[in-house]
């Protein structure tokens, strides 16, 4: 498995511990889009006094230690926890790593650190050793490890203000018996320097032999000035029967660069990595307990266990994809390596991705919407995002102009959702003028006077790799949902004239929308290219909004039920892996566009949940098939934006694969 449970506070960056016991995909040095693939030196060694030593890891870079790999190892991930159980002979070690994510406690949910604990069974006493390497500064020159009480601090004396990796790291133990402040991972006695180079395939054995055999090992703290000097540090603790050994790995990044010229929210609370680590060690029990409690308090217990697991794990984007600067500005990246816009709205991206944010940290949702409103154009158009790798360079995305025909509607729905769920009428009143301007922009996109926005053939909706014209069921359904929400907003604010006017718009729009209904389902669109005979998964996307908001439906129950029955019979059966977006009545998956023959997991989860909530239980099968395929692909904590309906994985011809996708928490619709 290339990925694992992301660990790290909101907006703090993250690491992942995968099922081989390795720390991978590190993004805590302002490198969300350019992850460090592997933390060298990170190993956890169990050295029983009464049995064979072993690492909680497979695939060690030290060949002579292959005999010290476990006989068996299992991995359990339940965000924000990753647990490895390793066995060697009659000894079993359980290693648990977690980050602090506590609902309604933003301060303790933004900690740049993860805690690690190890329990050993089948052995009365022994030692646990944990090590990490120094990653301070983009340039290795100047790195140096220094002693810290109970551990090691990693710094870089030469890193400058423009280095996004400028900062420090700390590895602390709760009550260590010894520490090794600095050793060189690349030292290989008796071998020429050039032959020793093998960054990810070889490491020095010396520090681990010192723990295994007790042979002496001397520290060598110094500033790095050579290319073959890769400093690491180790903390060793004693364990007894049934007790738990604890560590914390923390970071504190102060560098800024052109992509992220911001400070971090955690700067407001802590002064350095060691302070972060000591706080987490002191509060270890409470932070761990409260970070697990929401699994039961926020996720319904009456749901199937696989679904509860899926909902909980879909929340991983809080660690993998969020930005929270020192001024409290908040957003999340659509796809961390590709499509790196922060705060993408429309297409059920931020809309579904922010469900756990609304439930756990509604103040962050408000901050997001304030920024989105601030960036709206004078003509009312609400921009797609805050910028590529930025909070300050908003874009219209894709082929803008023209603007996407679903973004203004989405903005109005987002504002209404937050205001109603958070009972924040003052915010609704403050933002209402922006909402009305956004509505007016939508109305100007009605080219034929039917009361619904029209597509111009410029890929001007969230299916932005798919040019088409005319009245589209997806855009129309979202627009109708926004009208219903706007009418309710007007009533809440005692704007009776607006409410009456919007009601007339709604009547006209619903009538035009019903003209897309062919007696069995809503046609995908009525322009070019022809969509005759094809069923479109997005045809009733507006239903998701009205359902979770407790508002009237965008169409009558008979048409809705028939459309979903057809989608279940055709789209949901067209692929053994997932549910493609566009499928012919014959069962043939459309080849019109990559966005036609692929599935959007977020769309499938959101609409399946709507039907499940309405009592149509067969749609649980659809969601489970989609989830099972993600798990089989090793993407449990790295959902893609789309899945090829023909193969179950990324399109083999696609080079633009969107990872750690922001819409992953669409599964939370089941938990509402």
Secondary structure, DSSP 4 states (H G I P E B T S, - for coil): ----EEES-TTS--EEE-TTS-EEEE--SS-TTS-EEE-TT-EEEEEESSS--EES-SS-S-GGGGGGB-SEEEEEEETTEEEEEEEETTEEEEEEEE----TT-TGGGS-SEEEEEEEEES-SEEEEEEEEE---SSS-TTEEEEEETTEEEEEESS--TT-TT-EEEEEEESS-SEEEEEEETT--TTS-HHHH--TTT----HHHHHHHH------------STT--EEEEEEEEEETT-EEEEEEEEEE----SS----BGGGGT-SSHHHHHHHHHHTHHHHHHHHHHHHHHTS-TTS-HHHHHHHHHHTTHHHHSEEEBTT--EEEBSSSSSS-BBS--SSSSHHHHTHHHHHH-HHHHHHHHHHHHHT--TTSPPPSBS-BT-SS--B--TTPSSPPTTHHHHHHHHHHHHHHHTT-HHHHHHHHHHHHHHHHHHHHT-SSSSSS--EESS--SS-TTS--EE-BHHHHHHHHHHHHHHHHHHHHTT-HHHHHHHHHHHHHHHHHHHTTB-SSSB-SBSSSS--TTEEEGGGGTHHHHHHHHT---SS-HHHHHHHHHHHHHTGGGS-SS---SEEETTSPBP-S-HHHHEE-HHHHHHHHHHHHHTT-TTHHHHHHHHHHHHHHTT-TTS--S-EETTTSSS-TT---PPPS-GGGGGGGGGG-
